[in-house]
């Protein structure tokens, strides 16, 4: 099992290189086709305000965003040159006021999406864009923190496990990244009294399954009464020296509003290492 088509969504020039480096390293190991994507947002003018803004102002803003897109394309092309990875550049102008929908349409036919941590970019319109890509595309999404460089993703992995459909989906979606990992820890936070099959603990059950795929896996659990589940996960990542967290993305969309569980929301805001999420 491997990723053969990887899409990296590049929203800005500032973080483009960091995202490309992560994507390129994975694409090289997986012998994958790497797609760089930038979506030029619609110029946001609404209601009565729109009638007061001269068209030339709107056109100028659109020109600036197209110039930004050319800068991002140049960063992508320079970064992948000579890498030996098959690459493709895509630049689209948004068809929807909701930028997430344009990205989701591009993400539907790929094996893995790489994107940046959530943003408060005014043009993107929402701070939960990455999570909405996870929810809407049905594809695993590797989210890269907004600060730092991450060139060795997937050597020491923590899988957040709570016996849910979402966490199971994330664990198996992450298998291509875990195949060559030095260690994979299946971590249950505040596990209940339930057992897995054959009297194994829940985390042992998944660890055994992953080990049958040749993945070096260990089971672990932790109990916290003072920290939230999100903070406990971040603490254990630091203790383990991990470079990747794998977890399910919990939530649902209703009336254009995405509502997420506490651990998902906390990790999206405070992530310290790349996080692979599935829904």
C-alpha positions in Angstrom: 0.0 0.0 0.0 1.3 3.4 -0.9 0.3 6.9 -1.8 0.5 7.4 -5.6 -1.1 10.9 -6.0 -0.3 13.6 -3.4 -1.8 17.1 -3.5 -0.3 19.9 -1.6 -2.4 23.0 -1.1 -0.3 26.1 -1.0 -2.3 29.1 0.3 0.6 31.6 0.7 4.2 32.2 -0.3 5.3 32.4 3.4 4.7 28.8 4.2 4.9 27.3 0.7 8.5 26.0 0.9 7.8 24.2 4.3 4.8 22.5 2.9 6.6 21.5 -0.4 9.5 20.1 1.6 7.2 17.8 3.5 5.2 16.8 0.4 8.3 16.2 -1.7 9.9 14.0 0.9 6.8 11.8 1.1 6.3 11.7 -2.7 10.0 10.6 -3.2 9.6 7.7 -0.8 6.2 6.7 -2.2 7.2 7.2 -5.8 4.2 9.4 -6.1 2.9 12.0 -8.5 3.0 15.4 -6.6 0.4 18.1 -7.4 1.0 21.7 -6.3 -2.3 23.6 -6.0 -3.1 27.2 -5.4 -6.7 28.6 -5.5 -7.1 32.3 -6.1 -10.0 33.4 -3.9 -12.8 35.6 -5.1 -12.4 39.2 -4.1 -14.7 39.4 -1.1 -17.3 42.2 -1.6 -20.7 41.8 -0.1 -24.1 43.5 -0.1 -24.4 47.2 0.0 -20.6 47.6 0.3 -20.1 46.1 -3.1 -22.0 48.9 -4.8 -19.7 51.5 -3.2 -16.4 49.9 -4.4 -15.2 50.9 -7.9 -14.7 48.1 -10.3 -11.1 49.1 -10.8 -10.4 48.5 -7.1 -11.8 45.0 -7.4 -9.8 44.4 -10.6 -6.6 45.6 -8.9 -7.1 43.3 -6.0 -7.6 40.4 -8.3 -4.4 41.3 -10.2 -2.5 41.3 -6.9 -3.8 37.9 -6.0 -2.8 36.6 -9.4 0.7 38.0 -8.9 0.8 36.2 -5.6 -0.2 33.0 -7.3 2.8 33.4 -9.8 5.2 33.8 -6.8 3.9 30.6 -5.2 4.2 28.7 -8.5 7.8 29.9 -8.8 8.5 28.6 -5.3 7.0 25.2 -6.2 8.8 24.8 -9.5 12.2 25.8 -7.9 11.7 23.4 -5.0 10.8 20.4 -7.1 13.4 21.0 -9.8 15.9 18.1 -9.9 14.1 16.1 -7.3 13.3 13.2 -9.6 9.6 13.3 -8.5 6.9 13.6 -11.0 5.1 16.9 -10.4 2.3 19.0 -11.7 1.2 22.6 -11.0 -2.4 23.7 -10.8 -3.7 27.2 -10.3 -7.4 27.7 -10.2 -9.6 30.8 -9.7 -12.3 30.1 -7.2 -15.7 29.2 -8.5 -17.3 29.5 -5.1 -17.4 32.2 -2.4 -16.5 29.3 -0.1 -12.9 28.5 -0.9 -13.0 25.2 0.8 -15.3 23.8 -1.8 -12.9 24.5 -4.6 -10.1 22.8 -2.8 -12.3 19.8 -1.9 -13.1 19.2 -5.6 -9.4 19.0 -6.3 -8.8 16.7 -3.4 -11.4 14.0 -4.2 -9.1 12.1 -6.6 -5.8 11.9 -4.7 -4.4 9.5 -2.1 -3.1 12.2 0.4 -3.6 15.9 0.8 -0.9 18.1 2.5 -2.0 21.5 3.8 -1.0 24.0 6.4 -2.4 24.5 9.9 -5.6 26.5 10.2 -5.5 30.1 9.1 -7.4 33.2 9.8 -6.8 34.6 6.3 -9.6 37.1 5.6 -9.9 36.0 1.9 -10.2 32.3 2.9 -13.0 33.5 5.1 -12.8 30.9 7.8 -10.3 29.7 10.4 -11.3 26.0 10.0 -10.4 25.5 6.4 -8.0 22.5 6.8 -10.5 20.7 8.9 -13.3 21.3 6.4 -11.1 19.8 3.7 -10.8 16.7 5.9 -14.5 16.6 6.4 -15.5 17.3 2.9 -13.0 15.3 0.8 -13.0 12.0 2.6 -9.3 11.8 2.0 -6.5 11.7 4.6 -5.1 15.2 5.2 -1.6 15.8 6.6 -1.7 19.2 8.3 1.7 20.9 8.8 2.1 23.4 11.7 2.2 27.1 10.8 5.8 27.4 12.3 8.9 25.3 12.0 10.3 22.9 9.4 9.5 19.2 9.3 11.7 17.1 6.9 11.5 13.7 8.6 7.8 13.1 9.0 6.9 9.6 10.0 9.9 8.2 11.8 8.4 8.3 15.3 4.6 8.1 15.2 1.8 8.3 17.7 -1.6 7.0 16.8 -4.4 8.5 18.9 -6.8 5.5 19.5 -10.3 5.5 21.0 -11.9 2.6 19.1 -14.0 5.0 17.0 -14.7 4.8 13.2 -12.7 8.0 12.6 -9.6 6.9 14.5 -9.6 3.5 12.7 -9.9 5.2 9.4 -7.0 7.5 10.3 -4.8 4.6 11.5 -5.2 2.7 8.3 -5.0 5.8 6.0 -1.6 6.5 7.6 -0.1 3.0 6.9 2.0 4.2 4.0 3.7 6.7 6.3 4.2 4.2 9.0 5.7 1.3 7.0 9.3 2.6 7.4 8.8 4.2 10.9 11.4 3.5 13.6 8.5 3.3 16.1 4.7 3.6 16.1 2.9 4.0 19.4 -0.8 3.3 19.6 -1.9 5.5 22.4 -5.3 5.3 24.2 -6.1 8.3 26.4 -8.4 7.6 29.4 -9.4 4.2 28.0 -12.5 2.6 29.4 -12.8 -0.8 30.9 -13.6 -2.4 27.5 -11.3 -5.0 25.9 -10.4 -5.7 22.3 -10.7 -9.2 20.8 -9.2 -12.2 22.7 -9.0 -10.1 25.9 -6.4 -7.7 24.5 -6.6 -4.1 25.5 -8.0 -1.8 22.7 -4.6 -0.3 21.9 -3.0 -3.8 21.9 -5.6 -5.0 19.4 -4.7 -2.3 16.9 -1.0 -2.6 17.5 -1.1 -6.3 16.7 -3.0 -5.6 13.5 -0.5 -3.0 12.4 2.4 -5.2 13.3 1.1 -7.9 10.9 1.8 -5.3 8.1 5.5 -5.2 9.2 5.0 -1.9 11.2 7.1 -1.7 14.4 4.2 -1.0 16.8 3.7 -0.8 20.5 0.6 -0.3 22.6 0.3 2.3 25.3 -2.3 4.1 27.4 -2.4 7.1 29.6 -4.9 8.5 32.1 -5.3 12.2 32.8 -7.5 14.0 35.2 -6.0 17.4 35.0 -5.2 17.9 31.3 -7.6 17.8 28.4 -7.3 14.9 26.0 -5.7 17.4 23.5 -3.1 18.6 25.9 -2.3 15.0 27.0 -1.7 14.0 23.4 0.6 17.0 22.9 2.5 16.1 26.1 3.0 12.5 25.1 4.2 13.6 21.7 6.9 15.6 23.3 7.8 12.8 25.7 8.1 10.3 22.8 10.0 12.7 20.5 7.4 12.1 17.9 7.3 13.7 14.5 3.7 12.7 13.5 0.4 12.4 15.2 -2.4 10.3 13.6 -5.9 10.9 14.7 -9.5 10.9 13.6 -11.3 14.2 12.9 -14.6 14.4 14.8 -17.4 16.7 13.8 -20.2 17.3 11.3 -21.2 20.1 9.0 -24.6 21.8 9.4 -25.9 24.9 7.8 -22.3 25.7 6.5 -21.0 25.6 10.1 -18.5 22.9 11.0 -18.6 21.8 14.6 -15.7 19.7 16.0 -15.0 17.7 19.1 -12.8 19.2 21.7 -9.6 17.2 21.0 -9.9 17.8 17.3 -10.3 21.5 17.8 -7.5 21.7 20.3 -5.0 19.9 18.1 -5.9 21.9 15.1 -5.1 25.1 17.1 -2.0 24.0 19.0 -0.3 21.3 16.9 3.4 21.0 17.4 4.1 18.3 14.8 2.4 17.4 11.6 -1.0 15.7 12.1 -2.6 13.2 9.8 -6.4 13.4 10.1 -9.2 11.4 8.5 -12.9 11.4 8.8 
